[in-house]
Each structure stands twice: as structure tokens, then as C-alpha cells.
Amino acid sequence: MANIIKSGLEFDLMEVFVKHNLLPETQLRNAKIRYDFEQLKETGIPITEVKKQLAEQYFIGYKSIESIVYQNNKRKNVSE
């Protein structure tokens, strides 16, 4: 899911796909992380703190959060 999810309905749909094994759970988790990242960033919290909070919330490493959040930028840079 390259785009940032903008509604709870999209998460609900993704959860149905996960339930029926049409979508890996990690894609749903990553979409939620990207959504949460954008929401927290808009509150004015420093980016490093946002990444730390998400790492704790989702029980994954700080570098994993960075790779999830910035993976679209890496793909764009490779294609240019």
C-alpha cells in the first residue's frame, strides 16, 4: 500500500483481507504505522520521538520504523 491510508474504513477492509489470508498481517501493521507516523508528526512532536513511540507501541526496532516509514522514498529514488 504505497498511499497513506486516510480512513478507518480502509483499515477495516485490510483487516478483512488479512482474516481471509489475502493480505499479510505485516502490510496492515505497516499501513497503521505509516498512518500513525503522519498523525503524530502533525502534532509537532519531533520525528525522532515519533519513531521511538511507534517502535515501543508496535514492539519493533527504531530502524524498522524508519524503513517502514521511508520505504516509499527509497523506491522513488531508485526509479529516478
Stockholm file with secondary structure:
# STOCKHOLM 1.0

chainA/1-80         MANIIKSGLEFDLMEVFVKHNLLPETQLRNAKIRYDFEQLKETGIPITEVKKQLAEQYFIGYKSIESIVYQNNKRKNVSE
#=GR chainA/1-80 SS CCSCCCCHHHHHHHHHHHHTTSSCHHHHHHHHHHHHHHHHHHTTCCHHHHHHHHHHHHTCCHHHHHHHHHHHHHHHHHHC
#=GC SS_cons        CCSCCCCHHHHHHHHHHHHTTSSCHHHHHHHHHHHHHHHHHHTTCCHHHHHHHHHHHHTCCHHHHHHHHHHHHHHHHHHC
//
